[in-house]
Amino acid sequence: MQSTRRALNAELHVEAGRDGARARRGLNASECNASTAMQVLDCQVGELTRRGLMVILNNHNSFAGWVGAGERVPQGLWHTQRFPTTAWVASLSALASRYRSNPLVVGIDIRNEIHDQDGIVVTWGRSNNTDSDWKAATLLADAAIREANPEILVIVSGLCRGYDLRGMQDLQNYRSKYVFTTHVYTFSWWFTSVNWVAVLCLSLLFVAGNVAGVFWLRRHPRGYMAVRSYGQAWPYVLAGSGLVPVYLLVVSLVWMQQANKVGCSSIAADAHWTLYVGVSWLLAAAWAFFVLATHENVVCWRRLATCWCGWSACLGAVQAGLSVFYQTYWAVVWDLRRWDSRSIPVWVGEFGAVVGDTSVAWGWLLTYLADMHYAYWPLNGCAQRFKTLQNDTFGILECDWVTVRNASWTARVFP
């Protein structure tokens, strides 16, 4: 209730800044004679639509508290023990009916940032279980909303905290009321936390060291030549590539662990193919080494070491290329391929960065979003997290709810 009143005062105070006398006093929730949370919402919706602003209602969470990667009690499902799926559907239906007569209440975002939780893996279209399958739950909610208000948009979050739409393309937009919503923040991208300049330098140094090793081995064969050597080259080439599959395995396992940690099984699945390739390649390299070790001739360790250095140089070159790639616009395009939708509109319901961010990734994200419909999160400059009022470093306003935190930066986001 208190946070809702604060949001109401802030939102309308900013709008009232253009209205002279109203700018000096804003709009207080008490002017609407609001004594309950629903009355505060009525007041907010009524005043915003009176000013010509369209409103999208959002079922953000089931109980008061911070929702994000660091939440104490995750709320990645649309139901809890105290707030079952039936109650969720009933609340959406009630809101759709409540504002049916207001044409500027245009949509309902039926749930914020879906993700796996409490051992429940959220699926799409794999079962009819409305407690675990997001498609089944979406269809159930849509039927109730359609009956209460057939004109309102039904906005459906992607999987993996609203980030992944790829598996949801079979949803039939039969009455053109579905909208997909996605969320993205630059600080949640794994590649923005990497010092790519350092990685590039280390990769180039790794390449140089291994190339030098290849030349040294070829120019100084005597100390490394065996008396007799296995004549065929392919076992040496394959056995010498052992570092490459180890690299693939480490990257795949770390990727899967981090994705599953935040409830994103659909993103963790992306690493399955590299995991399979890594395992297969490592087994093949081990088999080639076994062939060499058990052959009747003596292994040529110089040739094996040369192949190892050659493969390592190639791996370093690939990593150097990736270091450059992740500073380009195409890295953003590659990561946001999860937003592709064939028949249903996509709305970026949340995106953001720390205010003042001038990073390459942030600039490319703004470029990508230039032709899309989006909403920036959040307006407020302070947030109540874990019962403590904290500075919201990616909020647009200061904690006085009036002052724009960084006017030039904000102008770049909202040109």
C-alpha positions in Angstrom: 0.0 0.0 0.0 2.7 2.5 1.0 4.9 1.7 -2.0 1.8 2.0 -4.3 1.1 5.4 -2.9 4.7 6.5 -3.4 4.6 5.3 -7.1 1.4 7.1 -7.6 2.7 10.4 -6.2 5.9 10.1 -8.2 4.3 9.3 -11.5 1.7 12.0 -11.4 4.1 14.6 -9.9 6.3 14.3 -13.0 3.3 14.5 -15.3 2.0 17.5 -13.4 5.2 19.3 -13.9 3.8 20.8 -17.0 0.7 22.1 -15.4 1.8 25.1 -13.4 0.0 25.1 -10.0 -0.4 21.3 -10.0 3.3 21.0 -10.5 3.9 22.6 -7.1 1.8 20.1 -5.2 1.5 17.0 -7.5 -1.3 14.6 -6.9 -1.6 12.8 -3.6 -3.3 9.5 -3.4 -5.4 10.8 -0.5 -7.1 13.2 -2.9 -8.8 10.1 -4.4 -10.1 9.1 -1.0 -8.2 5.8 -1.4 -8.1 3.7 1.7 -7.4 0.2 0.1 -4.8 -1.0 -2.3 -7.4 -1.5 -5.0 -8.7 2.0 -4.5 -5.1 3.3 -4.9 -4.8 1.4 -8.1 -8.2 2.8 -9.3 -6.9 6.3 -8.5 -3.7 5.8 -10.4 -5.3 4.2 -13.4 -8.0 6.9 -13.5 -5.6 9.8 -13.3 -3.1 8.4 -15.9 -5.9 7.6 -18.4 -7.5 11.0 -17.8 -4.2 12.5 -19.0 -4.4 10.4 -22.2 -1.8 7.8 -21.1 -2.4 4.1 -22.0 -2.1 1.7 -19.1 -0.8 -1.9 -19.0 -1.6 -3.8 -15.8 1.1 -6.1 -14.6 0.9 -9.2 -12.4 4.4 -8.7 -11.0 4.5 -10.9 -8.0 2.3 -12.8 -5.5 3.3 -11.0 -2.3 5.2 -7.9 -1.4 9.0 -8.1 -1.9 11.8 -7.5 -4.3 11.7 -9.6 -7.5 15.0 -10.2 -9.2 18.1 -12.3 -9.4 18.8 -11.7 -5.7 15.3 -12.2 -4.3 15.2 -14.0 -0.9 12.0 -15.8 -1.8 11.8 -16.5 -5.6 8.6 -15.7 -7.4 9.3 -17.2 -10.8 6.1 -19.2 -10.9 2.6 -17.7 -11.4 1.4 -19.5 -8.3 2.3 -20.1 -4.7 0.9 -22.3 -1.9 -1.1 -19.3 -0.6 -1.9 -18.0 -4.1 -2.7 -21.0 -6.4 -3.2 -20.9 -10.1 -7.0 -20.6 -9.7 -6.5 -17.4 -7.6 -4.1 -16.1 -10.2 -6.6 -16.6 -13.0 -9.4 -15.1 -11.0 -7.4 -12.0 -10.2 -6.6 -11.4 -13.9 -10.2 -11.9 -14.8 -11.3 -9.5 -12.1 -8.9 -6.8 -13.3 -10.0 -7.2 -16.9 -13.6 -6.8 -15.9 -12.9 -3.9 -13.5 -11.4 -1.7 -16.2 -13.5 -2.9 -19.2 -15.2 0.5 -19.5 -11.8 2.3 -19.7 -10.5 2.0 -23.3 -7.1 3.3 -22.3 -6.4 0.3 -20.1 -5.1 -1.6 -23.1 -3.4 -4.8 -21.7 -2.6 -7.1 -18.9 0.9 -8.5 -18.5 -0.2 -11.7 -17.0 3.0 -12.6 -15.1 6.5 -11.1 -14.6 9.7 -13.1 -15.5 8.8 -16.7 -15.5 11.5 -19.1 -14.5 12.2 -22.5 -12.9 11.7 -22.7 -9.2 11.4 -25.1 -6.2 12.3 -28.1 -8.4 9.6 -27.2 -11.0 11.0 -26.9 -14.5 8.7 -24.5 -16.5 7.9 -26.0 -19.9 6.0 -24.7 -22.9 3.4 -27.0 -24.5 4.7 -30.2 -23.1 1.8 -31.0 -20.8 -1.6 -29.8 -19.7 -0.4 -29.1 -16.1 -1.3 -25.5 -15.5 1.0 -25.4 -12.5 4.2 -26.2 -14.5 3.5 -25.6 -18.2 3.4 -22.0 -19.1 1.5 -22.5 -22.3 -1.3 -24.4 -20.5 -1.4 -21.6 -17.9 -1.4 -18.9 -20.5 -4.4 -20.4 -22.4 -6.3 -20.8 -19.1 -5.7 -17.2 -18.2 -6.5 -16.0 -21.7 -9.9 -17.7 -21.6 -10.8 -16.0 -18.4 -9.6 -12.6 -19.5 -11.4 -13.0 -22.9 -14.7 -13.7 -21.2 -14.3 -10.6 -18.9 -12.9 -8.2 -21.5 -12.4 -9.5 -25.1 -10.7 -6.2 -26.2 -7.8 -6.2 -23.8 -4.3 -7.4 -24.9 -2.9 -10.5 -23.2 0.8 -9.9 -22.7 2.8 -13.1 -22.2 6.3 -13.3 -20.6 9.0 -15.3 -22.3 10.7 -18.1 -20.5 13.9 -17.6 -18.5 12.9 -14.4 -16.8 11.1 -13.1 -19.8 14.2 -13.5 -22.0 13.5 -16.6 -24.2 10.7 -16.7 -26.8 12.1 -19.4 -29.1 10.0 -22.3 -27.8 6.8 -20.3 -27.7 6.2 -19.8 -31.4 3.3 -22.3 -31.6 1.0 -20.0 -29.7 -1.9 -19.2 -32.1 -2.7 -15.5 -32.2 -6.3 -16.3 -33.3 -7.8 -13.1 -32.2 -4.7 -10.9 -32.5 -4.7 -10.1 -28.8 -1.5 -11.8 -27.7 1.7 -9.9 -27.2 5.0 -11.4 -26.1 7.1 -9.4 -23.6 10.8 -9.7 -23.0 13.3 -8.2 -20.5 17.0 -7.4 -20.8 19.6 -5.5 -18.8 23.2 -4.9 -19.8 24.4 -6.0 -16.3 22.7 -9.4 -16.7 24.5 -10.2 -19.9 27.4 -12.5 -19.0 29.7 -11.0 -21.6 29.4 -7.5 -20.2 31.2 -8.6 -17.0 34.3 -9.8 -18.9 37.3 -7.7 -19.4 37.6 -8.4 -23.1 40.7 -6.3 -23.6 42.6 -8.4 -21.0 41.2 -11.6 -22.6 42.3 -10.4 -26.1 45.8 -9.7 -24.8 46.1 -13.0 -23.1 44.7 -14.8 -26.2 47.2 -13.1 -28.5 50.0 -14.0 -26.0 48.8 -17.6 -26.0 48.8 -17.7 -29.8 52.3 -16.2 -30.0 53.7 -18.6 -27.4 52.3 -21.7 -29.2 53.4 -20.5 -32.7 56.8 -20.0 -31.3 56.7 -23.5 -29.8 55.8 -25.0 -33.2 58.7 -23.3 -34.9 61.1 -24.3 -32.1 60.0 -27.9 -32.3 60.5 -28.0 -36.1 63.9 -26.4 -35.9 65.2 -28.5 -33.0 64.1 -32.1 -33.8 67.0 -34.1 -32.4 66.3 -34.0 -28.7 62.7 -34.9 -29.4 62.9 -37.5 -32.2 62.2 -41.0 -31.2 64.2 -43.9 -32.6 61.3 -45.0 -34.6 57.9 -43.2 -34.9 54.4 -44.1 -35.9 54.2 -43.2 -39.6 50.5 -42.1 -39.9 49.8 -38.5 -39.1 46.1 -38.5 -38.2 46.5 -40.0 -34.7 49.0 -37.3 -33.8 46.7 -34.5 -35.1 43.7 -35.9 -33.2 45.6 -36.7 -30.0 47.2 -33.2 -30.1 43.8 -31.5 -30.1 43.0 -32.5 -26.6 42.9 -29.0 -25.2 40.1 -27.9 -27.6 37.5 -30.4 -26.2 38.5 -29.6 -22.7 37.8 -25.9 -23.4 34.4 -26.8 -24.9 33.5 -28.9 -21.8 34.5 -26.3 -19.3 32.6 -23.6 -21.1 29.5 -25.8 -21.5 29.5 -26.9 -17.9 29.9 -23.4 -16.5 27.2 -22.1 -18.9 24.7 -24.8 -17.8 25.5 -24.3 -14.1 25.0 -20.5 -14.3 21.8 -20.8 -16.4 20.2 -23.5 -14.1 21.2 -21.4 -11.0 18.9 -18.6 -12.1 16.1 -21.0 -13.2 16.7 -20.9 -17.0 16.6 -24.5 -18.2 15.8 -23.3 -21.7 19.1 -21.3 -21.8 21.0 -24.1 -20.2 19.9 -26.4 -23.0 21.8 -24.2 -25.5 25.0 -25.7 -24.1 24.0 -29.3 -24.7 25.3 -29.5 -28.2 28.7 -28.1 -27.3 28.8 -30.5 -24.3 28.1 -33.4 -26.7 30.7 -32.2 -29.2 33.3 -31.7 -26.4 32.7 -35.2 -24.9 32.8 -36.9 -28.3 36.0 -35.0 -29.3 37.7 -35.7 -26.0 36.9 -39.5 -26.4 38.3 -39.4 -30.0 41.4 -37.7 -28.8 41.9 -40.2 -26.0 41.4 -43.0 -28.4 44.0 -41.6 -30.9 46.5 -41.3 -28.0 45.7 -44.9 -27.1 46.4 -46.0 -30.6 49.8 -44.2 -30.5 50.7 -45.5 -27.1 49.9 -49.1 -27.9 51.4 -49.2 -31.4 54.4 -51.4 -31.9 56.5 -48.4 -32.9 57.8 -45.7 -30.5 55.6 -42.5 -30.3 57.2 -39.4 -31.9 56.7 -37.0 -29.0 58.1 -34.1 -31.0 55.3 -34.6 -33.6 52.7 -34.9 -30.9 53.9 -31.7 -29.1 53.9 -29.9 -32.5 50.3 -30.8 -33.1 49.4 -29.8 -29.5 51.0 -26.3 -30.0 49.3 -25.9 -33.4 45.8 -26.7 -32.0 46.4 -24.5 -29.0 47.4 -21.6 -31.3 44.1 -22.1 -33.3 42.2 -22.1 -30.0 43.8 -18.9 -28.9 43.1 -17.3 -32.3 39.4 -18.3 -32.0 39.3 -16.8 -28.4 40.9 -13.6 -29.7 38.3 -13.4 -32.4 35.5 -13.9 -29.8 37.0 -11.1 -27.7 36.6 -8.7 -30.6 33.2 -10.1 -31.6 31.7 -9.5 -28.1 32.3 -5.8 -28.5 30.3 -5.5 -31.7 26.7 -4.9 -32.6 26.5 -8.5 -33.9 27.1 -9.9 -30.4 23.9 -8.2 -29.2 22.0 -9.5 -32.3 23.3 -13.0 -31.6 22.3 -12.9 -27.9 18.8 -11.4 -28.7 18.0 -14.0 -31.3 15.8 -15.4 -28.5 13.4 -12.6 -29.2 12.5 -13.7 -32.7 8.8 -14.1 -33.2 7.0 -15.1 -36.4 3.4 -14.2 -35.8 3.1 -12.5 -32.4 4.2 -8.9 -31.6 7.2 -8.5 -29.2 7.2 -5.7 -26.6 10.4 -5.1 -24.6 8.6 -4.7 -21.2 11.8 -3.9 -19.3 15.3 -3.0 -20.3 18.0 -0.9 -18.7 21.5 -0.3 -17.3 23.1 1.6 -14.5 22.4 5.2 -15.1 25.4 6.9 -16.8 26.4 3.6 -18.5 28.5 4.5 -21.6 29.6 0.9 -22.4 29.8 -0.5 -25.9 27.1 -3.1 -25.0 24.7 -0.4 -23.8 25.1 1.6 -27.0 24.6 -1.4 -29.2 21.5 -2.4 -27.2 20.0 1.1 -27.7 20.7 0.7 -31.4 18.9 -2.7 -31.5 15.9 -1.4 -29.7 15.5 1.7 -31.8 12.9 0.1 -34.1 11.1 -1.8 -31.3 8.4 -0.9 -28.8 9.7 -0.8 -25.2 9.4 0.4 -21.7 12.3 1.4 -19.5 12.5 0.0 -16.0 12.2 1.8 -13.6 11.1 5.4 -13.2 11.8 5.5 -9.4 15.1 6.4 -8.0 14.7 4.5 -4.7 13.5 0.9 -4.1 12.3 -0.9 -1.0 14.5 -4.1 -1.0 14.7 -6.5 1.9 12.9 -3.9 4.1 15.5 -1.3 3.4 15.2 1.8 1.2 18.0 1.6 -1.3 19.2 3.8 -4.1 18.1 2.4 -7.5 21.1 3.0 -9.6 19.3 2.3 -12.8 16.3 4.4 -12.0 15.5 7.5 -14.0 14.6 9.8 -11.1 16.5 10.7 -7.9 15.1 9.7 -4.6 13.1 12.9 -4.4 10.9 11.4 -7.2 11.2 14.7 -9.2 14.8 15.3 -10.3 16.0 13.5 -13.4 19.1 11.5 -12.4 21.1 12.2 -15.5 19.4 14.4 -18.1 21.8 13.9 -21.0 21.9 10.1 -20.5 18.1 9.9 -20.2 17.7 12.0 -23.4 19.8 9.3 -25.1 17.4 6.6 -23.9 14.3 8.5 -24.8 15.2 10.7 -27.8 
